[in-house]
Amino acid sequence: MENESEKTKPDPIEISASQLDPDTVTNLIKEFVLREGTDYGVSEVALETKIEQVRKQILRRDVQIFFEPETESINLVRRDGLGR
């Protein structure tokens, strides 16, 4: 019988932005850029500019969208942060 610590966590599921409603993608990006601790450097950047910057990163696949089954949350992850 395996105990809780021996169970493996389900892998995150990558979601293509094209599978989502464009408004949903915009809301995900907006939530991401508004998170506390998100730093854009010394100068202030308008919210719409930040959203468009992240949208372009998603289109280039520099940023990917993942659903975390264990926490039932969605995260945006930089491709270089995936360890691939």
TAKADA-V973751 format. One record per backbone hydrogen bond with DSSP energy under -0.5 kcal/mol. CO is the residue of the C=O (numbers start at 1). NH is the residue of the N-H. E is the energy in kcal/mol with one decimal. If there is no record, write none. Layout:
# TAKADA-V973751
co/nh/e
CO/NH/E
CO/NH/E
This chain:
# TAKADA-V973751
co/nh/e
3/6/-1.3
3/7/-0.8
4/7/-0.8
12/14/-0.6
13/67/-3.0
15/65/-0.7
16/19/-1.9
17/20/-1.3
21/24/-0.7
21/25/-2.1
22/26/-2.4
23/27/-2.3
24/28/-2.5
25/29/-2.6
26/30/-2.8
27/31/-2.5
28/32/-2.1
29/33/-2.8
30/34/-1.6
31/35/-0.5
32/35/-1.0
35/38/-1.7
37/39/-0.6
46/50/-2.3
47/51/-2.6
48/52/-2.2
49/53/-2.3
50/54/-2.3
51/55/-2.6
52/56/-2.3
53/57/-1.7
54/58/-2.2
55/59/-2.4
56/60/-2.1
57/62/-2.5
57/63/-1.5
58/61/-1.0
62/79/-3.8
64/77/-2.8
65/15/-3.0
66/68/-0.5
66/75/-2.9
67/13/-2.8
67/69/-0.8
68/72/-1.9
68/73/-1.2
73/68/-3.5
75/66/-2.8
75/77/-0.5
77/64/-3.0
78/81/-1.8
79/82/-1.7
79/84/-0.5
